[in-house]
Amino acid sequence: MTPTLVFDIETIPDTDGLRTLLDLPTETCAEDVANIALHQRRQHNGSDFLPLHQHRICAISCALREGKNFKVWTLGDADASEAEIIQRFFDGIEKYTPQIISWNGGGFDLPVLHYRGLIHGINASRYWDLGEDDKEFKWNNYISRYHARHLDLMDVMAMFNARANAPLDDLAKLCGFPGKLGMDGSKVWDAYKAGGIEDIRNYCETDVANTHLVFLRFQLMRGHLTPAAYEAEITLVRDTLASYTAPHWAEFLAAWRMP
């Protein structure tokens, strides 16, 4: 069975980069830089959502299904640098050559990883292979929107039509899964400023757990899992999460409605 790696990133404004792009004095504090950039963005676009190259990654969480095992974790320590966690992500692809699974990864997570990887000089040769090194990648690679080596569940379910996109939180809850707990992407910057990096990492982990569960339902729908195999996968997820001691997993399991 090909390993599957569900991933999700959380981001904050790249205040160092924005200080350069906006030509602000070096002594301008990070919060002031972000406030200026967000204000200018609202004036020009009516929204304070920054362009993707102006985001900095503060957390990458993964759910790996490989062999008989399933695990969820966040890359690096809480104080790990952005470059370190990005390199760890691409090292995982180098090691496992997994099918990577996301919710809106093609529209957000991967482009941000591309820009930030470029800025930091990250090595991601396996990920960027389009068939030059491995001929199989010519017909199924991580970059093409219509190849399955990266499966953007949101994009596929919407038939590649942005007007049909649905939020992960809604779909997870409609399927009986927990959905988002206590945070969403709009609250990450405030949490980060308040020193809540562990809360952000925990939130990111529950997002990948939700995405993995929705992916299992998708595999059931398309006939890649029998009902019995699906139930076995669900049991593996529940048993694994129940073995974790962090409080956010107890909250996640308590919110999971079982039929």
C-alpha positions as CSV (number, residue, x, y, z in Angstrom):
1,M,0.0,0.0,0.0
2,T,1.4,3.4,-0.9
3,P,1.9,5.5,2.2
4,T,-0.4,8.5,2.5
5,L,0.6,11.8,4.2
6,V,-2.0,14.3,5.1
7,F,-0.6,17.7,5.7
8,D,-1.6,21.2,6.8
9,I,0.3,24.4,7.4
10,E,-0.4,27.4,9.6
11,T,1.0,30.8,8.8
12,I,1.6,34.2,10.2
13,P,2.7,37.4,8.4
14,D,6.3,37.3,7.3
15,T,7.2,40.5,9.1
16,D,10.9,40.3,8.2
17,G,10.1,40.1,4.6
18,L,7.4,42.7,4.8
19,R,9.8,45.1,6.5
20,T,12.0,44.8,3.4
21,L,9.2,44.9,0.8
22,L,7.6,48.0,2.5
23,D,10.9,49.7,3.0
24,L,10.3,50.2,6.7
25,P,13.0,51.1,9.2
26,T,14.8,48.1,10.7
27,E,13.7,49.1,14.2
28,T,10.0,48.8,13.3
29,C,8.6,46.0,15.5
30,A,7.0,42.9,14.1
31,E,3.5,43.8,15.2
32,D,3.7,47.3,13.7
33,V,5.0,45.8,10.4
34,A,2.1,43.4,10.3
35,N,-0.4,46.1,11.1
36,I,0.9,48.4,8.3
37,A,0.8,45.5,5.8
38,L,-2.6,44.3,6.8
39,H,-4.0,47.9,6.7
40,Q,-2.6,48.5,3.2
41,R,-4.0,45.1,2.0
42,R,-7.5,46.0,3.3
43,Q,-7.4,49.4,1.6
44,H,-6.4,47.8,-1.8
45,N,-8.4,44.6,-1.7
46,G,-11.1,44.9,1.0
47,S,-9.5,41.9,2.8
48,D,-6.5,41.6,5.0
49,F,-5.5,38.2,3.6
50,L,-1.9,38.7,2.5
51,P,-0.5,37.4,-0.8
52,L,0.9,33.9,-0.4
53,H,4.6,34.9,-0.7
54,Q,4.1,37.2,2.3
55,H,3.1,34.4,4.7
56,R,5.6,32.7,7.1
57,I,5.0,29.1,8.1
58,C,4.8,28.6,11.9
59,A,3.6,25.0,11.9
60,I,3.3,22.0,9.6
61,S,1.3,19.0,10.9
62,C,1.1,15.6,9.3
63,A,-0.9,12.4,9.5
64,L,1.0,9.4,8.1
65,R,-0.6,6.1,7.2
66,E,2.2,3.6,6.4
67,G,2.3,-0.1,6.7
68,K,0.3,-1.1,9.8
69,N,0.8,2.3,11.4
70,F,-0.9,5.6,11.7
71,K,0.4,8.7,13.5
72,V,-0.2,12.4,13.8
73,W,2.5,14.9,14.7
74,T,3.8,18.4,14.1
75,L,7.2,18.8,12.5
76,G,10.0,20.1,14.6
77,D,9.9,21.6,18.1
78,A,7.9,24.6,19.0
79,D,11.0,26.8,18.6
80,A,12.2,25.2,15.3
81,S,12.9,27.6,12.5
82,E,10.7,27.9,9.4
83,A,13.5,26.5,7.3
84,E,13.9,23.4,9.5
85,I,10.2,22.4,9.4
86,I,10.0,23.0,5.7
87,Q,13.0,20.8,5.1
88,R,11.6,18.1,7.3
89,F,8.4,18.1,5.3
90,F,10.2,17.6,2.0
91,D,12.6,15.1,3.6
92,G,9.5,13.0,4.5
93,I,8.5,13.0,0.8
94,E,12.0,12.0,-0.1
95,K,11.9,9.1,2.4
96,Y,8.4,7.7,1.7
97,T,7.3,9.0,-1.7
98,P,3.8,9.1,-0.3
99,Q,0.5,10.2,-1.8
100,I,0.1,13.6,-0.1
101,I,-3.4,14.6,0.8
102,S,-4.7,18.1,1.6
103,W,-7.7,20.3,1.8
104,N,-7.0,23.3,-0.4
105,G,-3.3,22.4,-0.6
106,G,-3.2,23.3,-4.2
107,G,-4.6,26.7,-3.6
108,F,-2.7,27.6,-0.4
109,D,-0.4,25.2,1.4
110,L,1.8,24.0,-1.4
111,P,2.3,27.5,-3.1
112,V,3.3,28.9,0.3
113,L,5.7,25.9,0.8
114,H,7.1,26.6,-2.7
115,Y,7.7,30.3,-2.0
116,R,9.2,29.7,1.5
117,G,11.3,26.8,0.3
118,L,12.7,29.0,-2.5
119,I,13.5,31.8,0.0
120,H,15.3,29.4,2.4
121,G,17.1,27.3,-0.3
122,I,15.4,24.1,0.6
123,N,16.2,20.8,-1.1
124,A,13.0,19.1,-2.4
125,S,14.3,17.2,-5.4
126,R,11.8,14.2,-5.1
127,Y,8.9,16.5,-4.8
128,W,9.8,18.5,-7.9
129,D,10.6,15.5,-10.1
130,L,8.5,15.7,-13.3
131,G,9.9,12.6,-14.8
132,E,13.5,13.6,-15.3
133,D,14.8,11.2,-12.5
134,D,11.8,8.8,-12.2
135,K,9.9,8.2,-15.4
136,E,6.8,7.3,-13.5
137,F,6.6,10.9,-12.3
138,K,6.1,12.1,-15.8
139,W,2.5,10.7,-15.7
140,N,1.8,11.1,-12.0
141,N,3.7,13.8,-10.1
142,Y,3.2,16.2,-7.1
143,I,2.9,19.3,-9.3
144,S,0.1,18.6,-11.8
145,R,-3.4,19.6,-10.6
146,Y,-4.9,16.5,-12.2
147,H,-2.5,13.9,-11.0
148,A,-3.2,11.8,-7.8
149,R,0.2,11.9,-6.2
150,H,-1.0,15.1,-4.6
151,L,-4.8,14.8,-3.9
152,D,-6.4,18.1,-3.0
153,L,-9.7,16.8,-1.6
154,M,-11.4,20.2,-1.7
155,D,-10.4,20.7,-5.3
156,V,-11.4,17.3,-6.5
157,M,-14.8,17.2,-4.6
158,A,-15.6,20.6,-6.2
159,M,-14.8,19.3,-9.7
160,F,-11.9,21.9,-9.9
161,N,-14.6,24.6,-9.7
162,A,-13.8,27.2,-7.0
163,R,-17.5,28.2,-6.8
164,A,-18.3,24.7,-5.5
165,N,-15.6,24.7,-2.8
166,A,-16.7,23.7,0.7
167,P,-15.0,24.3,4.1
168,L,-13.3,21.4,5.7
169,D,-15.0,22.2,9.0
170,D,-18.4,21.8,7.4
171,L,-17.7,18.6,5.6
172,A,-16.0,17.0,8.6
173,K,-19.0,17.8,10.8
174,L,-21.5,16.7,8.2
175,C,-19.7,13.3,8.1
176,G,-19.9,13.0,11.9
177,F,-16.2,13.9,12.5
178,P,-15.2,16.6,15.1
179,G,-14.4,19.5,12.8
180,K,-12.4,22.5,14.1
181,L,-12.0,22.9,17.8
182,G,-11.5,26.3,19.4
183,M,-9.5,28.0,16.6
184,D,-9.4,28.7,12.9
185,G,-6.9,30.2,10.6
186,S,-8.0,33.8,11.2
187,K,-7.0,33.5,14.9
188,V,-3.5,32.1,14.3
189,W,-1.7,35.5,14.3
190,D,-3.3,36.7,17.5
191,A,-2.5,33.3,19.1
192,Y,1.1,33.6,17.9
193,K,1.5,37.1,19.3
194,A,0.2,35.9,22.7
195,G,2.8,33.1,22.8
196,G,0.3,30.4,21.9
197,I,2.5,28.4,19.4
198,E,1.6,25.1,21.1
199,D,-2.1,25.9,20.7
200,I,-1.5,26.6,17.0
201,R,0.4,23.3,16.6
202,N,-2.4,21.4,18.4
203,Y,-5.0,23.1,16.2
204,C,-3.0,22.2,13.1
205,E,-2.8,18.5,14.2
206,T,-6.6,18.3,14.6
207,D,-7.0,19.7,11.1
208,V,-4.9,16.9,9.6
209,A,-6.9,14.4,11.6
210,N,-10.1,15.8,10.2
211,T,-8.7,15.7,6.7
212,H,-7.5,12.1,7.1
213,L,-11.0,11.1,8.2
214,V,-12.7,12.8,5.3
215,F,-10.1,11.2,3.0
216,L,-11.1,7.7,4.4
217,R,-14.8,8.5,3.6
218,F,-13.7,9.6,0.1
219,Q,-11.9,6.2,-0.3
220,L,-15.0,4.4,0.8
221,M,-17.2,6.4,-1.6
222,R,-14.9,5.6,-4.6
223,G,-14.6,1.9,-3.7
224,H,-11.0,1.9,-2.7
225,L,-12.0,0.8,0.8
226,T,-14.7,-1.8,1.5
227,P,-17.0,-1.0,4.4
228,A,-15.1,-3.5,6.6
229,A,-11.7,-1.9,5.6
230,Y,-13.1,1.6,6.2
231,E,-14.3,0.6,9.7
232,A,-10.9,-0.9,10.4
233,E,-9.2,2.3,9.4
234,I,-11.5,4.4,11.6
235,T,-10.8,2.1,14.5
236,L,-7.0,2.5,13.9
237,V,-7.4,6.3,14.0
238,R,-9.5,6.3,17.1
239,D,-7.2,3.9,18.9
240,T,-4.1,5.8,17.9
241,L,-5.5,9.2,19.1
242,A,-6.7,7.6,22.3
243,S,-3.1,6.6,23.0
244,Y,-2.0,10.2,22.9
245,T,-1.9,12.1,26.2
246,A,-2.2,15.7,24.9
247,P,-5.5,17.2,26.0
248,H,-6.5,18.3,22.5
249,W,-6.9,14.7,21.5
250,A,-9.3,14.0,24.4
251,E,-11.3,17.0,23.3
252,F,-11.2,15.7,19.7
253,L,-12.4,12.3,20.6
254,A,-15.2,13.7,22.8
255,A,-16.5,15.7,19.9
256,W,-16.5,12.7,17.5
257,R,-20.0,11.5,17.1
258,M,-20.0,7.8,16.3
259,P,-23.1,6.2,14.7
